[in-house]
Amino acid sequence: MTELSGRETVCEIFANLFGVAPPIVVRAPGRVNLIGEHTDYNEGFVLPMAIDRATWIALRRRDDDTVRLHSLEQKEATEFSLTNLEKGPVSWSEYPKGVAWALCEEGYEISGWEGVSTCEVPMGAGLSSSASFELAVARAFVEVGAFAWDPKKMARLCQKAENEWVGVNCGIMDQMISAIGVEDHAVLIDCRDLSTEAVPLPAGAAVMVMDTGTRRGLVNSAYNERRRECEKAAQFFGVKALRDVSRDDLAAKGAGLDEVTRHRARHVVTENDRTQRAAAAMKAGQAELLGELFDQSHESMRDDFEISSAPLDAMVRLARESAGCLGARLTGGGFAGCALALVQDEAASSFIDEVSRRYAEATGLTPQLYLCRASNGAECLS
């Protein structure tokens, strides 16, 4: 039997629950960040791409102020009133509630709806399943409401929901790329002014996501600690954010920082430079240079930002040793989850087989490797 797609799955379950086909179907993709890690909250540059794995919601409008959403992954439903939004314990159900709150805070008049969701994005793997979920919910509110879809504004409101309602101090990148993704392109995002530039993927090279089979919890991780360290460094340099510190500034004044903070700053400063160089390499079709920048980025995250792990380092090392690999790095917040490799198209199949086998032998963990295609951002497909 052929496995159903995310769209087919939510439509089928919706029809079973409600007795009719869903009038509205929305999707919002996860993302993989090609390069530019922990630069977003430092108002720097990131180079993510929306991937062909998404959150899907099949839904219909209600005539009252209630939202009721059945999650196929959680095997339960959440229900809440839009006129009586109250925080509960941190769980999956706080994400749609937080999006509703952020929209209300902005002055939008939102309507109730009911539906079914499924998420194809691996959870906790550093591929932004939460941003995917948030943007799909925001798109659902737009489709049942009387206001237009504004991708950048919706990204900011979903970030607000995650920061202020859920309590995860994330930057803007994940929500932005889920909102504005462009098929067959990565997107260079300036996280200060949110200007964007679509950048074509290099011909002959494929983006391989390599899930280590390990997971982390952002709320309880060292993410917020890293952010505080970056803010401390920016204060030392007398700037708004580390985005404003150059390599020369770091060389001239960095010795005045304690060793840990200096290393954190060095990662951000050099990562911003690498990200801009990576975008230029992609526009020039220089896949090998892009791969070299991947390698440098991983070493910086491992040694200066200290967000790698033994499984991530093993995955990156084995990827680099495999024929056809142009470069590899961890991706996402770090500590667990996924790494990323740039692989020559013709080597992709053998790469998956070899790296999967060798990683399982080396770690005892079961990896998942898959090619990712760049997709469009959040959209309504009904």
Secondary structure, 3 states (H helix, E strand, C coil): CCCCCHHHHHHHHHHHHHCCCCCEEEEEEEEEECCCCCCHHHCCEECEEEEEEEEEEEEEECCCCEEEEEECCCCEEEEEECCCCCCCCCCCCHHHHHHHHHHHHCCCCCCCEEEEEEECCCCCCCCCHHHHHHHHHHHHHHHHCCCCCCHHHHHHHHHHHHHHHHCCCCCCHHHHHHHHCCCCEEEEEECCCCCEEEEECCCCEEEEEEECCCCCCHHHCCHHHHHHHHHHHHHHHCCCCHHHCCHHHHHHHHHHCCHHHHHHHHHHHHHHHHHHHHHHHHHCCCHHHHHHHHHHHHHHHHHCCCCCCHHHHHHHHHHHHCCCEEEEEECCCCCCCEEEEEEEHHHHHHHHHHHHHHHHHHHCCCCEEEEECECCCCEECC
